[in-house]
Amino acid sequence: MGKESRQRRAAWRLPRYRRPCSAGWTGPKTTTTSRSSTRGGKQLAKQRISDDAEGFAQLTALLIEHGDCADAPIPVAIETSRGLLVSCLRATGRPVYAINPLAVARYRDRHSVARKKSDAVDAAALANILRTDMAAHWPLPADSELVQAIAVLARAQQDAVWDRGQALNKLRSQLREFYPAILEAFADHKHGLYAREARAILVVAPTPTAAAKLTRRRLQSLLKQAGRVRGIQAEADRLHEVFQRDYLHQAPQVEETLGQQTSALLRRLNTACLNADQLEEATTQAFEKHPDAAIIRSFPGLGSLTGSRVLAEIGDDRSRFSSASSLKAYAGSAPVTRASGKSCKVMSRKVKNQRLAAVGYVWAFVSLTKSPGARAHYDRRRRAGDRHVAAQRNLCNRFMGMLFHCLQHGQAYDETQAFPNQLPEAHSTAAA
């Protein structure tokens, strides 16, 4: 939703064994209450409320007026799973259903083909979703407070990593326009321009003219400031030789302004790096406090950071996924079949948890060097005709099933049970 904080929609319905009743909330200052029967729904009340403490008090009072109680709280349907309103509703103990806005639009078209849209219409659509198809939707999981905190940190850290990559790409693109010397100097470096040495040099020499004026002693000092402890003199000599080569230059005034822009991009990159490092430390510390941390870290390819990302997305509510297939579909590792008549296609899943799918790819990739069974499974899929991404997705799909089993039974990962009777390709060839 583009206006999530200002445009929220919710709907409520009492359990079937009580007098059927439903209510819908849309946008700031809008609440709708309706009565339902076996044949349809009838509106009981309509009220506009704000999405602050006063509005929440009005909302709870309206629900109590229409039969809400602690023993049988009225379920809530809303188009978002985040925000203060959702958090306060979950704190009351009532089931909260986060309905995809696309699904709400499809339900809205069932009642009108004119494609009309308003807050009241959306509230009615949400109310009818729970009134007719509650069993087809899942409420928000009852995750612990620690898991919710880990989710905040893990997602923020992942966003910081993405921001860091974006800032690095912009800086590299900028340097290609006027500063080929710095690109050549760190072309073979493990971290490239992300290296601390490169960023330290760019701080004092944002232009190629300034870099050419750096002495060997000054370069040694910069390398020490960046944290380098070995081969400082040799590295300083190499950098000095690179910066003294002949390169094409922009006009002096243009080069100076490009250097100022480079300094601005460098500050953004340094901030993103600092945020990613600090959030990583906070995320891993919170993750280690969770009782599921030992089980998750027992899997090959999962460390404290990647494990915290997995835990943040799947939570610790054991009833959230009814089976391993549900978890696989949520992670996007399970394929989708489209069959009609004689046509049958198996495709990768597009609708998924993008964050869990991203960490799943990293998980499967790292496991290739940590688990002989995982490597053998990957090689077998490649020989069967799968491309690299498809084989890794298949391996991730298998790991997701193992993770579901281990968490449900409180067991750590066991290589002999995970991949029985499987040997790496090299060992199999030698045995043959």
C-alpha positions in Angstrom: 0.0 0.0 0.0 1.4 3.4 -0.9 -0.5 5.2 1.9 -0.3 2.5 4.5 -0.3 4.8 7.5 -3.3 6.8 6.3 -5.3 4.1 4.4 -5.9 1.0 6.5 -9.0 -1.2 6.2 -10.3 -3.8 8.6 -13.3 -6.0 9.1 -14.6 -8.0 12.0 -17.0 -11.0 12.4 -18.3 -12.9 15.4 -17.9 -16.7 15.5 -20.7 -18.7 13.9 -22.1 -20.1 17.1 -23.0 -16.5 18.2 -25.3 -14.0 16.5 -23.5 -13.3 13.2 -22.0 -9.8 13.2 -19.2 -8.1 11.3 -17.6 -4.7 11.3 -15.2 -2.9 8.9 -12.6 -0.1 9.4 -11.2 1.9 6.5 -8.8 4.8 6.5 -8.5 7.4 9.2 -11.8 8.3 10.8 -13.9 5.5 9.2 -15.5 2.5 10.9 -18.4 0.3 9.6 -20.4 -2.3 11.6 -22.8 -4.8 9.9 -24.9 -7.8 10.9 -24.6 -11.0 8.8 -26.9 -13.9 8.3 -26.7 -17.2 6.6 -27.9 -15.5 3.4 -26.0 -12.3 3.5 -24.8 -9.4 5.6 -26.6 -6.3 7.0 -24.9 -3.2 8.1 -25.4 -2.4 11.8 -23.4 0.8 12.3 -21.1 3.2 10.5 -18.6 5.5 12.1 -15.4 7.4 11.2 -12.5 7.2 13.7 -8.9 8.3 13.7 -5.9 5.9 13.8 -4.6 7.3 17.1 -5.3 6.3 20.8 -8.7 8.1 20.8 -9.8 6.3 17.6 -8.6 2.9 18.9 -10.7 3.5 22.1 -13.7 4.2 19.9 -13.1 1.1 17.9 -12.9 -1.2 20.9 -16.0 0.4 22.4 -17.8 -0.2 19.1 -16.7 -3.9 19.1 -17.9 -4.4 22.7 -21.2 -2.8 21.8 -21.8 -5.5 19.2 -20.8 -8.5 21.3 -17.0 -8.5 21.6 -15.6 -10.2 24.8 -12.4 -11.8 26.0 -13.7 -15.4 25.6 -14.8 -14.9 22.0 -13.0 -11.8 20.5 -14.2 -10.6 17.2 -11.7 -11.4 14.4 -10.2 -8.6 12.4 -9.4 -8.4 8.7 -7.0 -5.6 7.6 -4.9 -5.0 4.5 -1.6 -4.6 6.3 0.3 -6.6 8.9 2.3 -3.6 10.3 1.6 -0.4 12.2 0.5 0.7 15.6 -3.2 -0.2 15.0 -2.3 -3.8 14.1 0.1 -4.1 17.1 -2.6 -2.8 19.5 -5.3 -5.1 18.0 -3.0 -8.1 18.4 -2.3 -7.1 22.0 -6.0 -7.5 22.8 -5.7 -11.2 21.9 -8.0 -11.1 19.0 -7.2 -12.9 15.7 -5.9 -10.4 13.1 -6.1 -11.4 9.4 -3.8 -9.5 7.0 -5.6 -9.7 3.6 -3.6 -8.9 0.5 -5.0 -5.8 -1.2 -5.0 -7.6 -4.5 -7.3 -10.3 -2.9 -9.5 -7.5 -1.6 -9.9 -6.1 -5.1 -10.9 -9.5 -6.4 -13.5 -9.8 -3.7 -14.8 -6.3 -4.5 -15.3 -7.3 -8.1 -17.6 -10.1 -7.0 -20.2 -7.6 -5.8 -19.9 -5.0 -8.5 -18.6 -4.8 -12.1 -18.7 -1.0 -12.1 -15.2 -1.0 -10.5 -16.4 1.6 -7.9 -14.2 2.0 -4.9 -14.5 3.7 -1.5 -13.6 3.2 2.1 -17.0 1.9 2.9 -17.0 -0.5 0.0 -13.6 -1.8 1.0 -14.7 -2.2 4.6 -17.7 -4.2 3.4 -15.5 -6.4 1.2 -13.2 -7.1 4.1 -16.1 -8.0 6.4 -17.5 -10.4 3.8 -14.1 -12.0 3.4 -14.1 -13.2 7.0 -17.9 -13.8 6.9 -17.7 -16.2 4.0 -14.1 -17.4 3.6 -12.4 -17.2 7.0 -11.1 -20.7 6.7 -9.2 -19.8 3.5 -7.1 -17.2 5.3 -4.6 -17.4 8.1 -4.4 -15.0 11.0 -1.2 -13.2 11.9 1.1 -15.6 13.8 1.4 -15.3 17.6 5.1 -14.7 17.6 7.0 -13.9 20.8 8.1 -10.4 21.6 11.8 -11.5 21.1 11.1 -12.7 17.5 9.3 -9.5 16.7 12.3 -7.6 17.9 14.7 -9.8 15.8 12.5 -9.2 12.8 12.8 -5.5 13.1 16.6 -5.7 13.4 17.1 -8.3 10.7 15.0 -6.5 8.2 16.7 -3.2 9.0 20.1 -4.8 8.6 19.1 -6.3 5.3 17.8 -2.9 4.1 21.1 -1.3 5.2 23.1 -3.9 3.2 20.9 -3.1 0.1 21.5 0.6 0.7 25.2 -0.1 1.0 25.2 -1.9 -2.4 23.2 0.9 -4.0 25.6 3.5 -2.6 28.6 1.6 -3.8 27.2 1.2 -7.3 26.5 4.9 -7.5 30.0 5.7 -6.4 31.6 3.3 -8.9 29.5 4.8 -11.7 30.7 8.3 -10.7 34.3 7.3 -10.6 34.2 5.9 -14.1 33.5 9.3 -15.4 36.7 11.0 -14.2 38.8 8.8 -11.8 40.0 5.6 -13.6 43.1 5.4 -11.4 41.2 4.5 -8.2 39.2 1.8 -10.1 42.4 0.3 -11.4 44.1 0.5 -8.0 41.5 -1.7 -6.4 40.3 -3.8 -9.3 41.9 -6.9 -7.9 41.0 -6.2 -4.3 38.7 -8.7 -2.6 36.2 -6.0 -1.6 36.9 -3.5 -4.4 35.8 0.1 -3.6 34.1 -1.2 -0.5 37.5 -1.9 1.0 38.5 0.4 3.9 41.8 1.3 2.2 39.9 2.6 -0.9 37.5 4.7 1.2 40.3 6.1 3.3 42.2 7.2 0.1 39.0 8.7 -1.4 38.5 10.9 1.7 41.8 12.7 1.3 42.1 12.3 -2.5 38.6 12.6 -4.1 40.2 13.5 -7.5 42.9 11.9 -9.6 45.0 15.0 -9.4 45.0 14.8 -5.6 45.8 11.1 -5.7 48.8 11.7 -7.9 50.2 14.1 -5.2 50.1 11.4 -2.5 53.5 10.4 -1.3 54.5 6.9 -0.3 54.7 7.9 3.3 51.2 9.4 3.2 49.8 6.3 1.6 51.4 4.1 4.3 49.7 6.3 6.9 46.3 6.0 5.2 46.7 2.2 5.0 47.4 2.0 8.7 44.4 4.2 9.5 42.3 1.8 7.4 43.4 -1.1 9.6 46.0 -2.8 7.4 48.7 -4.6 9.4 50.7 -6.5 6.8 52.5 -5.5 3.6 51.9 -1.9 4.2 55.1 -0.6 2.4 54.6 -2.9 -0.6 51.0 -1.9 -1.0 51.9 1.8 -0.7 54.5 1.4 -3.4 52.0 -0.3 -5.7 49.3 2.4 -5.1 51.9 5.2 -5.7 52.9 3.6 -9.0 49.3 3.2 -10.1 48.4 6.8 -9.3 51.4 8.1 -11.2 50.4 6.6 -14.5 49.0 8.6 -17.4 45.2 8.8 -17.5 42.6 11.0 -19.3 41.4 13.9 -17.3 38.4 16.1 -17.2 38.8 19.9 -17.3 40.3 21.1 -14.0 37.2 22.9 -12.8 34.9 20.1 -13.8 37.2 17.6 -12.1 37.0 19.6 -8.9 33.2 19.6 -8.9 33.1 15.9 -9.6 35.4 15.4 -6.7 32.9 17.2 -4.4 30.1 15.0 -5.7 32.3 12.0 -5.0 32.9 13.1 -1.4 29.1 13.3 -1.0 28.6 9.8 -2.4 31.5 8.5 -0.2 29.8 9.9 2.9 26.6 8.1 2.0 28.6 4.9 1.5 30.4 5.2 4.8 27.1 5.8 6.6 25.5 2.8 5.0 28.5 0.6 6.0 28.4 1.9 9.6 24.6 1.2 9.8 25.0 -2.3 8.4 27.8 -3.2 10.8 26.0 -1.8 13.9 22.7 -3.5 13.0 24.5 -6.8 12.3 25.9 -6.8 15.8 22.6 -6.0 17.4 20.8 -8.6 15.3 23.2 -11.4 16.1 23.1 -10.6 19.8 19.3 -10.7 19.9 19.3 -13.9 17.8 21.6 -15.7 20.2 19.1 -15.2 23.0 16.3 -17.1 21.2 15.9 -20.8 22.1 15.6 -21.8 18.4 19.0 -20.2 17.6 21.0 -23.5 18.2 18.7 -25.5 15.9 18.9 -23.0 13.1 22.6 -22.5 13.3 23.1 -26.3 13.2 22.2 -26.3 9.5 25.1 -26.0 7.1 25.2 -22.6 5.5 23.4 -20.7 8.2 25.3 -18.4 10.6 24.0 -16.0 13.2 23.1 -13.3 10.7 21.5 -15.5 8.0 19.9 -17.5 10.7 18.4 -14.4 12.3 16.9 -13.5 8.9 15.3 -16.9 8.6 13.9 -16.8 12.1 12.6 -13.2 11.5 10.5 -14.3 8.6 9.2 -17.7 9.8 8.7 -16.7 13.5 8.4 -19.0 16.4 4.7 -19.7 16.3 4.6 -23.5 15.6 1.0 -23.3 14.3 1.8 -20.8 11.7 2.6 -23.4 9.0 0.4 -26.5 9.0 3.0 -28.5 7.0 6.4 -28.3 5.4 4.7 -27.6 2.1 3.2 -24.4 3.5 6.7 -23.2 4.6 8.2 -24.1 1.2 5.5 -22.2 -0.6 6.0 -19.2 1.7 9.7 -19.2 1.0 9.1 -19.5 -2.7 11.2 -22.6 -3.1 8.2 -24.8 -4.0 7.3 -24.8 -7.7 3.9 -23.8 -9.1 2.0 -26.0 -11.4 -0.4 -24.6 -14.1 -2.4 -27.3 -15.7 -5.3 -27.0 -18.1 -6.4 -29.8 -20.4 -3.4 -31.3 -22.0 -1.2 -28.3 -21.0 0.9 -28.7 -17.8 3.7 -26.3 -16.8 5.8 -26.2 -13.7 7.2 -22.8 -12.9 9.0 -21.0 -10.2 6.9 -19.2 -7.6 6.6 -15.5 -8.0 4.4 -14.6 -5.0 6.5 -15.3 -2.0 8.3 -13.8 1.0 11.1 -12.0 -0.9 13.3 -11.6 2.2 13.1 -15.3 3.0 13.7 -16.2 -0.6 16.8 -14.0 -0.7 18.3 -15.6 2.4 17.4 -19.0 1.1 19.5 -18.5 -2.0 22.5 -17.5 0.2 21.8 -20.5 2.5 21.8 -23.0 -0.4 24.9 -21.4 -2.0 27.0 -21.5 1.2 25.9 -25.0 2.0 27.6 -26.4 -1.1 31.0 -26.0 0.6 29.7 -27.0 4.1 27.7 -30.1 3.4 28.8 -33.1 1.2 25.2 -34.2 1.0 24.0 -30.8 -0.2 26.8 -30.7 -2.8 25.8 -34.2 -4.0 22.1 -33.1 -4.2 23.0 -30.0 -6.2 25.3 -31.9 -8.6 22.5 -34.5 -9.2 20.0 -31.8 -10.1 22.5 -30.2 -12.5 23.1 -33.5 -14.2 19.3 -33.9 -14.5 19.2 -30.7 -16.5 18.5 -28.0 -14.0 20.3 -24.7 -14.3 22.3 -23.2 -11.4 19.4 -21.1 -10.0 16.9 -24.0 -10.3 19.2 -26.5 -8.7 19.9 -24.1 -5.8 16.2 -23.4 -5.4 15.5 -27.2 -5.3 18.2 -27.6 -2.6 16.7 -24.7 -0.6 13.3 -26.4 -0.9 14.7 -29.5 0.7 16.4 -27.5 3.5 13.1 -25.8 4.2 11.4 -29.1 4.8 14.2 -30.2 7.1 14.0 -26.9 9.0 10.3 -27.4 9.5 10.8 -30.9 10.9 13.7 -29.9 13.2 11.8 -26.9 14.7 8.6 -28.9 15.2 10.5 -31.7 17.0 13.2 -29.6 18.7 16.0 -31.5 16.9 19.3 -30.2 15.5 20.4 -30.9 12.0 21.9 -34.3 11.3 23.8 -34.7 8.0 23.4 -38.5 8.0 19.6 -38.3 8.3 19.3 -35.3 6.0 21.1 -36.9 3.0 21.3 -40.6 3.6 23.3 -42.8 1.2 24.6 -39.7 -0.7 28.3 -39.1 -1.5 29.9 -36.2 -3.3 30.4 -36.7 -7.0 34.2 -37.0 -6.6 33.9 -39.8 -4.1 31.3 -41.6 -6.2 33.5 -41.5 -9.2 36.5 -42.8 -7.2 34.5 -45.7 -5.8 33.3 -46.6 -9.3 
